[in-house]
Amino acid sequence: MSLQTQRYPFINPENMKQVRIALVTYKKAAFLKITFKYDERIISIVRKITGAFWNKQEHGWYLLDTNENRSALRNVFGKEENIQLVGEDISTEIQQAFSDLSEKESTEFRNYLIQRRYSDRTIPMYVKAVKDFINWLDKEVEEVSNVDVQRYNLEQIINKNYSLSYQNQVVSALKLFFQKVNKRSIRIEEVERPRREHKLPVVLSKQEIRSLLNATHNHKHKVMLSITYACGLRRSEVLNLRPEDIDSPSGLLQIRQAKGRKDRRVPISKKTIQMLREYYQSYKPTQWLFEGEYRGRQYSESSIQSVMKTSLRKAGITKKATLHTLRHSFATHLMDTGVDTRIIQELLGHSSIKTTQLYTHLTTRALKNIQSPFDDL
């Protein structure tokens, strides 16, 4: 009897033998993609791994590539020879990514980023960026110079039409690695960063917001989208809300450890409080205000994005909007009504007023009062 059937006798062993785990890149980060023949019991096991989520577009379960997650997968699926396991059956593919960047340097860099409290998203992005650069090199790491970084920047990023944000991530990752871990005296600051883009974000009108919410018939989904717009929240701030963060008597919502690890409080109207009260009575969340299929389990990022996408389609809104568009719309609509920019800055949790001033380019309040000289002809 295999290790899997000993541990999970209720699972079809033939299904377990068809599990495939591969190292993939998703949103510029390293992930472990898990695929298998449909089996609800295997799904229930994978769901219990913290951070695992279903990627509908890629048709597989995704898990951030960390040593802890690799160990979790080994504990779940064991070492059945017919299962492609990270570092075992597909070790050639995995080890190639580690071939030139030593495990010691990789661990040191990861530990440095962890100690500096970089986010769970940034750490794998930076580590992978350094690995990709070193694997591309045709020389020893000790011989790296500014010319190599500039050439990589041109050949592997600009010529391949990667985004400006990705280029910035790579430069930042290499700068940290060579200054703090490898201790190379290359002048990374001389490597050119892209000029900042000045794109105006997409904003929905109040009528479009109303249509969006009216097209969202699931109670939980409607409340999630409503509070995102009502309080101008980021996606992570919505998902990290807990029932105790709602201070009904004071009419305030507590946002904990948001971007930049900052707490803040935002006002919530009586209408919003009543909406949340009815939601709580219906769903009775325990740990998180918005929980997934299983009680106590946080609603996933991919799921809330999918909710927004579905509601946009049902509402017939063709703008390239995302969940973050609701935050942009909140700020723009406040500015339209004459709310001071400094107050909007506090509500959004922006560190710099310059970030908030972006919305002065989106407000239509002043534009509506401008008369074209054409009208006087």
Secondary structure in CASP SS format (residue, H / E / C, confidence):
PFRMAT SS
TARGET T0000
AUTHOR 0000-0000-0000
METHOD secondary structure of the structure
MODEL  1
M C 1.00
S C 1.00
L H 1.00
Q H 1.00
T H 1.00
Q H 1.00
R H 1.00
Y C 1.00
P C 1.00
F C 1.00
I C 1.00
N C 1.00
P H 1.00
E H 1.00
N H 1.00
M H 1.00
K C 1.00
Q C 1.00
V C 1.00
R E 1.00
I E 1.00
A E 1.00
L E 1.00
V E 1.00
T E 1.00
Y E 1.00
K C 1.00
K C 1.00
A E 1.00
A E 1.00
F E 1.00
L E 1.00
K E 1.00
I E 1.00
T E 1.00
F C 1.00
K C 1.00
Y C 1.00
D C 1.00
E H 1.00
R H 1.00
I H 1.00
I H 1.00
S H 1.00
I H 1.00
V H 1.00
R H 1.00
K C 1.00
I C 1.00
T C 1.00
G C 1.00
A C 1.00
F E 1.00
W E 1.00
N E 1.00
K C 1.00
Q C 1.00
E C 1.00
H C 1.00
G E 1.00
W E 1.00
Y E 1.00
L E 1.00
L E 1.00
D C 1.00
T C 1.00
N H 1.00
E H 1.00
N H 1.00
R H 1.00
S H 1.00
A H 1.00
L H 1.00
R H 1.00
N H 1.00
V H 1.00
F H 1.00
G C 1.00
K C 1.00
E C 1.00
E C 1.00
N C 1.00
I C 1.00
Q E 1.00
L C 1.00
V C 1.00
G C 1.00
E C 1.00
D C 1.00
I C 1.00
S H 1.00
T H 1.00
E H 1.00
I H 1.00
Q H 1.00
Q H 1.00
A H 1.00
F H 1.00
S C 1.00
D C 1.00
L C 1.00
S C 1.00
E H 1.00
K H 1.00
E H 1.00
S H 1.00
T H 1.00
E H 1.00
F H 1.00
R H 1.00
N H 1.00
Y H 1.00
L H 1.00
I H 1.00
Q H 1.00
R C 1.00
R C 1.00
Y C 1.00
S C 1.00
D C 1.00
R C 1.00
T H 1.00
I H 1.00
P H 1.00
M H 1.00
Y H 1.00
V H 1.00
K H 1.00
A H 1.00
V H 1.00
K H 1.00
D H 1.00
F H 1.00
I H 1.00
N H 1.00
W H 1.00
L C 1.00
D C 1.00
K C 1.00
E C 1.00
V H 1.00
E H 1.00
E H 1.00
V C 1.00
S C 1.00
N H 1.00
V H 1.00
D H 1.00
V H 1.00
Q H 1.00
R H 1.00
Y H 1.00
N H 1.00
L H 1.00
E H 1.00
Q H 1.00
I H 1.00
I H 1.00
N C 1.00
K C 1.00
N C 1.00
Y C 1.00
S C 1.00
L H 1.00
S H 1.00
Y H 1.00
Q H 1.00
N H 1.00
Q H 1.00
V H 1.00
V H 1.00
S H 1.00
A H 1.00
L H 1.00
K H 1.00
L H 1.00
F H 1.00
F H 1.00
Q H 1.00
K H 1.00
V H 1.00
N C 1.00
K C 1.00
R C 1.00
S C 1.00
I C 1.00
R C 1.00
I H 1.00
E H 1.00
E H 1.00
V C 1.00
E C 1.00
R C 1.00
P C 1.00
R C 1.00
R C 1.00
E C 1.00
H C 1.00
K C 1.00
L C 1.00
P C 1.00
V C 1.00
V C 1.00
L C 1.00
S C 1.00
K H 1.00
Q H 1.00
E H 1.00
I H 1.00
R H 1.00
S H 1.00
L H 1.00
L H 1.00
N H 1.00
A C 1.00
T C 1.00
H C 1.00
N C 1.00
H H 1.00
K H 1.00
H H 1.00
K H 1.00
V H 1.00
M H 1.00
L H 1.00
S H 1.00
I H 1.00
T H 1.00
Y H 1.00
A H 1.00
C H 1.00
G C 1.00
L C 1.00
R C 1.00
R H 1.00
S H 1.00
E H 1.00
V H 1.00
L H 1.00
N C 1.00
L C 1.00
R C 1.00
P H 1.00
E H 1.00
D H 1.00
I E 1.00
D E 1.00
S C 1.00
P C 1.00
S C 1.00
G C 1.00
L E 1.00
L E 1.00
Q E 1.00
I E 1.00
R E 1.00
Q E 1.00
A E 1.00
K C 1.00
G C 1.00
R C 1.00
K E 1.00
D E 1.00
R E 1.00
R E 1.00
V E 1.00
P E 1.00
I C 1.00
S C 1.00
K H 1.00
K H 1.00
T H 1.00
I H 1.00
Q H 1.00
M H 1.00
L H 1.00
R H 1.00
E H 1.00
Y H 1.00
Y H 1.00
Q H 1.00
S H 1.00
Y H 1.00
K C 1.00
P C 1.00
T C 1.00
Q C 1.00
W C 1.00
L C 1.00
F C 1.00
E E 1.00
G C 1.00
E C 1.00
Y C 1.00
R C 1.00
G C 1.00
R C 1.00
Q E 1.00
Y C 1.00
S C 1.00
E H 1.00
S H 1.00
S H 1.00
I H 1.00
Q H 1.00
S H 1.00
V H 1.00
M H 1.00
K H 1.00
T H 1.00
S H 1.00
L H 1.00
R H 1.00
K H 1.00
A H 1.00
G C 1.00
I C 1.00
T C 1.00
K C 1.00
K C 1.00
A C 1.00
T C 1.00
L H 1.00
H H 1.00
T H 1.00
L H 1.00
R H 1.00
H H 1.00
S H 1.00
F H 1.00
A H 1.00
T H 1.00
H H 1.00
L H 1.00
M H 1.00
D H 1.00
T C 1.00
G C 1.00
V C 1.00
D C 1.00
T H 1.00
R H 1.00
I H 1.00
I H 1.00
Q H 1.00
E H 1.00
L H 1.00
L H 1.00
G C 1.00
H C 1.00
S C 1.00
S C 1.00
I H 1.00
K H 1.00
T H 1.00
T H 1.00
Q H 1.00
L H 1.00
Y H 1.00
T H 1.00
H H 1.00
L C 1.00
T C 1.00
T C 1.00
R C 1.00
A C 1.00
L H 1.00
K H 1.00
N H 1.00
I C 1.00
Q C 1.00
S C 1.00
P H 1.00
F H 1.00
D H 1.00
D H 1.00
L C 1.00
END
